[in-house]
Amino acid sequence: MPDAVPEYVVDTSVALKWFLEREEADVKQARDLRNACVEGRCTLRAPELLAIELANALTSGQQRTPDRVSQALDQVRRFELRLDAFQWKTLADAVRLASSYGITVYDSYFLAVAVESGSLLVTADEAFLRKVGAHPNLVPLRRLRLSV
């Protein structure tokens, strides 16, 4: 029986790096992770919230035109990123995590998805990493090692 491919939860900080045009830390690692998913070497998932946060970051932070934002979202839709529907139980877990670590419920929702699915949350959000620390379901993008 073939080995199962690893599954990762990605947050918006990782997905945003797929579309950055300027040089920024960990862009190559983020694109390598996306390519590994496209090639079937891993699976990627995220809560549906990722699509909204990504659209917002590309619109406001990156100041992209509506057409360019739509193109980026279409790219995310075309590759095999699994978007999980909102769940009340996951929100309750996210609220507990947010309270425990002093983080936003938005960010903790991604971690709650990882905990519930037994996956690792991959993030490039340094402030989040500083607050949450060495959570067993969390890995910084810069430290993620993909198998070949």
Secondary structure per residue as TSV (DSSP state, phi and psi in degrees):
chain	resnum	aa	ss	phi	psi
A	1	M	-	360.0	130.2
A	2	P	-	-67.1	152.0
A	3	D	-	-65.6	141.1
A	4	A	-	-71.7	144.7
A	5	V	-	-79.2	146.9
A	6	P	-	-68.3	151.3
A	7	E	E	-116.7	135.3
A	8	Y	E	-126.7	146.6
A	9	V	E	-97.4	131.4
A	10	V	E	-111.6	146.5
A	11	D	-	-103.8	179.6
A	12	T	H	-64.9	-30.3
A	13	S	H	-62.6	-32.0
A	14	V	H	-78.4	-48.5
A	15	A	H	-60.8	-36.9
A	16	L	H	-61.2	-36.1
A	17	K	H	-66.0	-19.0
A	18	W	T	-65.8	-21.0
A	19	F	T	-118.4	5.0
A	20	L	-	-72.9	137.6
A	21	E	-	-102.5	-19.2
A	22	R	S	-95.8	161.4
A	23	E	-	-73.4	129.4
A	24	E	-	-148.9	155.8
A	25	A	T	-57.5	139.7
A	26	D	T	69.1	12.5
A	27	V	H	-61.7	-44.3
A	28	K	H	-61.1	-43.2
A	29	Q	H	-63.0	-40.1
A	30	A	H	-64.7	-42.8
A	31	R	H	-70.1	-34.7
A	32	D	H	-62.5	-40.0
A	33	L	H	-65.0	-44.4
A	34	R	H	-59.9	-45.3
A	35	N	H	-64.3	-37.2
A	36	A	H	-61.7	-37.1
A	37	C	H	-66.7	-47.4
A	38	V	H	-59.0	-37.1
A	39	E	T	-82.3	-1.7
A	40	G	T	81.0	15.7
A	41	R	S	-87.5	-9.8
A	42	C	S	-160.7	168.3
A	43	T	E	-117.5	148.3
A	44	L	E	-123.0	141.5
A	45	R	E	-141.2	163.3
A	46	A	E	-163.9	158.3
A	47	P	E	-69.7	154.8
A	48	E	T	-53.3	-25.9
A	49	L	H	-52.7	-28.8
A	50	L	H	-57.2	-42.4
A	51	A	H	-62.1	-40.3
A	52	I	H	-69.7	-46.5
A	53	E	H	-63.2	-40.0
A	54	L	H	-64.8	-45.4
A	55	A	H	-59.6	-41.8
A	56	N	H	-64.8	-45.5
A	57	A	I	-63.8	-40.6
A	58	L	I	-69.8	-33.4
A	59	T	I	-76.7	-51.9
A	60	S	I	-89.1	-54.2
A	61	G	I	-70.4	-41.0
A	62	Q	S	-95.0	-9.9
A	63	Q	-	52.7	49.0
A	64	R	-	-86.5	155.0
A	65	T	-	-71.6	157.6
A	66	P	H	-54.8	-38.2
A	67	D	H	-63.9	-42.3
A	68	R	H	-68.6	-36.0
A	69	V	H	-65.1	-44.0
A	70	S	H	-60.9	-40.4
A	71	Q	H	-62.4	-43.2
A	72	A	H	-63.4	-44.1
A	73	L	H	-65.1	-36.0
A	74	D	H	-63.0	-39.0
A	75	Q	H	-62.0	-43.2
A	76	V	H	-62.9	-40.9
A	77	R	H	-65.2	-35.5
A	78	R	H	-74.4	-33.7
A	79	F	T	-90.2	164.3
A	80	E	T	-78.3	44.7
A	81	L	E	-78.7	119.1
A	82	R	E	-83.4	121.0
A	83	L	E	-102.0	116.9
A	84	D	E	-83.5	134.9
A	85	A	-	-66.7	152.5
A	86	F	-	-56.0	138.5
A	87	Q	-	-131.8	132.6
A	88	W	H	-63.0	-39.0
A	89	K	H	-62.9	-40.8
A	90	T	H	-64.5	-38.9
A	91	L	H	-62.7	-42.4
A	92	A	H	-61.2	-42.0
A	93	D	H	-64.3	-39.1
A	94	A	H	-64.6	-39.6
A	95	V	H	-62.3	-43.0
A	96	R	H	-62.8	-44.6
A	97	L	H	-62.7	-43.3
A	98	A	H	-59.8	-43.0
A	99	S	H	-66.8	-40.7
A	100	S	H	-67.1	-39.3
A	101	Y	H	-104.7	-6.2
A	102	G	T	68.8	41.2
A	103	I	-	-120.1	169.7
A	104	T	-	-74.0	154.4
A	105	V	H	-64.8	-34.4
A	106	Y	H	-55.6	-52.9
A	107	D	H	-66.7	-39.9
A	108	S	H	-69.5	-22.8
A	109	Y	H	-62.7	-39.5
A	110	F	H	-62.8	-42.8
A	111	L	H	-65.8	-39.2
A	112	A	H	-61.7	-39.1
A	113	V	H	-61.5	-42.5
A	114	A	H	-63.9	-44.9
A	115	V	H	-61.8	-48.2
A	116	E	H	-63.9	-31.9
A	117	S	H	-93.9	-2.7
A	118	G	T	68.9	27.4
A	119	S	-	-107.5	176.2
A	120	L	E	-100.6	135.7
A	121	L	E	-85.6	124.0
A	122	V	E	-100.2	124.6
A	123	T	E	-138.4	152.4
A	124	A	-	-114.1	10.5
A	125	D	-	-83.0	99.7
A	126	E	H	-65.0	-38.0
A	127	A	H	-63.8	-42.3
A	128	F	H	-61.8	-45.5
A	129	L	H	-61.0	-40.9
A	130	R	H	-63.0	-39.0
A	131	K	H	-75.6	-40.4
A	132	V	H	-86.6	-30.3
A	133	G	-	71.4	-135.9
A	134	A	S	-93.6	48.8
A	135	H	-	-62.2	137.3
A	136	P	T	-64.3	-17.2
A	137	N	T	-105.8	24.8
A	138	L	E	-132.1	135.2
A	139	V	E	-139.6	132.2
A	140	P	E	-67.4	141.5
A	141	L	G	-52.6	-42.0
A	142	R	G	-63.8	-20.2
A	143	R	G	-103.7	-3.6
A	144	L	-	-70.0	127.8
A	145	R	-	-114.0	114.7
A	146	L	-	-89.4	140.3
A	147	S	-	-75.8	150.8
A	148	V	-	-84.3	360.0
